[in-house]
Amino acid sequence: MKGQRQRERLRNILPALYIAFAVYGWIDFANTNHDGLANLGLFVATLPVTIFDLLLALALGQTSILMPEGHGYLMDHALYYVPAVAVTASLFWLLGRWIDRVRHP
C-alpha cells in the first residue's frame, strides 16, 4: 500500500500546487485595478492555453478565440480562466503521472 501511495504522489501534488497558485492568481487579479495589464498574470498562469489561443487566433485572423465578451470584465475573465486552469492542471497531472512512471517503472 505504501508503494502505491508513493507512485501516485506527483500526479496529485503537481496539480494541487498549480491549483493553489491559480487561486492565488485569481484573488490577486480580482483585487487589482482593471487596467490593460491586470489580466497578464492570468494569461501567464495558464500559459499552455494562452499559447494555444494565440496560435488559433493568429491562424483565424482574430485577436482571441477563447476570451468571451459581453458578460462584464470579471465574468469574461472567469469564463476564460476556470476552464483554462482545468486544462493546465490536467497537463500537470499528466506530467506528474509520467514522472511517477519513470521514477518507479
JOVENCOR-V642529 format. One record per pair of residues at least 4 apart in sequence whose ideal C-beta (glycine too) atoms are under 6 Angstrom apart, sorted by the first residue. I is the first residue (numbers start at 0). J is the second residue. Records with the same first field share a line. If there is no record, write none. Layout:
# JOVENCOR-V642529
I = J + J
This chain:
# JOVENCOR-V642529
6 = 99 + 103
7 = 11
8 = 12
9 = 13 + 95 + 98 + 99
10 = 92 + 95 + 96 + 99
13 = 91 + 95
14 = 88 + 91 + 92
17 = 88 + 91
18 = 88
21 = 44 + 84
24 = 40 + 44
28 = 40 + 41
31 = 37
33 = 37 + 72
38 = 76
41 = 80
42 = 49
45 = 49 + 83 + 87
47 = 87 + 90
48 = 83 + 86
52 = 56 + 63 + 64 + 65
55 = 64
56 = 61 + 62 + 63 + 64
65 = 79
66 = 79
67 = 75 + 78
70 = 74 + 75
76 = 80
77 = 81
79 = 83
80 = 84
84 = 88
